[in-house]
């Protein structure tokens, strides 16, 4: 990490405070910006996400994507955590904390809605923001892109059945416009733009590409911080009006993030995957596709429902919490690589 990235936690805290304050003082202005959306996707935030991920996607050489098959262990671990563990662990945590432990401190009429919102979060694995987290851990960009693409494909067929099972509903209204637009807006379009830019730069030499990547790197981090200001600004009034509810809803989300990240990280270490795969695998396994979760909550339960609020809490804590997972992955790299399975597999690959 460069010096700016090493102090990213401080900048994040400052942006959170700034966002909440601006959202309180200039609520009408933030309401206007929040209303600039299509299919529940906020266009200013989408623009900032492009600024975050396109520089990272420019690192991807499509000719090398075939090498991802070497990391089949990481792919298997991530898919297992995302689809066999995460939705169900979130449901259990929701029932345990919101339905039981915290029930006396929450509005009784909203309990079931809060749990439903948490389940919607758990059933929607992250897409675009994963590229940022992978970059901060020096993750393998080809693995990250391939894994996100596979997750998106599975989400199209698995999201509704899993949510329906856990919510006990016979039919789920999947916000297809949100899901498909998100895939196009956050994956397909940035990949195309990044590859066009990469080829144009490579036509002028490897040094030109390296210089461009170095120059646009800070843009990604500034866009990340600007996104934080917007997200917390959109919910500034909500945070100040009911801080206890926000804090209590955050507890099961926090636990599931660390639980699933730790599980994916540990399984990758046990199977001998490289750290550059294990770190993004853990991050993909822990983060959430909050746009889809929010849209589904609004479609199923309404804009002012407890479910919608629970998914919004997921939005609020996503960046700060995932940065702590990034820090843990980076600081534990030496420990990770001392794992016997990791050492054996890397030695075998090095001998080929």
RAMO-V565168 format. One line per field, one symbol per residue. psi: psi as a letter, one per 40 degrees, with the letter a starting at -180 (. if undefined). Layout:
psi = ???
This chain:
psi = iiddddfddddddddddddddddddfddddddddegihfehhdddddddddddddddeehhddeddedddfddddddddddddeddddddddddddddecdedeeihdeeddddddddddddegiicddddddddeefihddddddddddddddddddddddddddefidhhghgddddddddddecddddddddddddddddeiddddddddddeddddddddddddddddddeddddddgddddddddddddddddddddddddddddeeiideddddddddediigdddddddddddeideidddddddddddeddddddddddddddeddddeehddddddddddde.
